[in-house]
């Protein structure tokens, strides 16, 4: 079977791997994945428009970069100085990992280490199987209409979740892959499924491949959830969010105590790029914003939080304004965005940014623009997302359905992120 080569799960993810040796024998590897915020003003009909595809290739030898390989990479980056620094940071992280790995093997001995590694995997499998066995056997279903400003109509997604003893089977149905960046490769689908199960029912299970042995995943090859080349995959994290909603929904049908209000369910992305008037150099500001968390039976939803498979942190206003020709006009919570309920959902984020450079391109990507994060057990749905532009003369233009659009100095770009669904009512 051919392997989809598209980065870790999309092209901005660059993985650096380093071997670990003990007495001349390779005993393992350390690796880290860095998301490089460099991919702007690109099309997303197929993966070849999305950036450089880097197959497994040697980049360092004798503790130094291979000049030809590094030059090839840098020629394909839009902000090469930032990428060079980020790659150095990834190398440093691997060096720390290698040193720690070597100390563990040296202290424990190779035989004990190898036995312990196998037992850690087996222990995680025993943990997850015990948890799955406690879920009532049966087949449970969930449906989501996945909307995005990249596609004209929502994509229907289906899940049949079957519990049989200590095995959990996830069978997805999805339409064929689309000419947009929303497609997921197999590794992204698997990672999302493992996350969803662990976060909802197995928080104490060790996060390793032993846990995966009890979870079986199927999705149609060539579909939005199991894409084949040359599908575009840049914004696959949006689709991952909806896969989590499917799994949470099906598990909630299996066990009513697991029902929750849905979280904002989007990785709202705002990008501006152009020439920085202070230096004349090309710049790219890329940030993903959180939203409202879903409420549960014993807790309100968290405000302004990244959820599920996203993990980017808040960029402070001071850093944003220092690094880029941008000025933050407003940054706060949207009071009317939470879904009401006995436990209310979390609030979404409003950010308004004034553009200080001419001929700037804005890229916006979001979901939950026409659908809303659902409530749980009678709770109300959370608010929706949107994007707009405010002209200096007061004109206000909705841009929620546009992937990219030009702006000029003095324009203000506004973004609202969805609120979380409430619980109980």
Order of alpha helices (4+ residues) and beta strands (2+ residues): beta-beta-beta-beta-alpha-alpha-alpha-beta-beta-beta-alpha-alpha-beta-alpha-beta-beta-alpha-beta-beta-beta-beta-beta-beta-beta
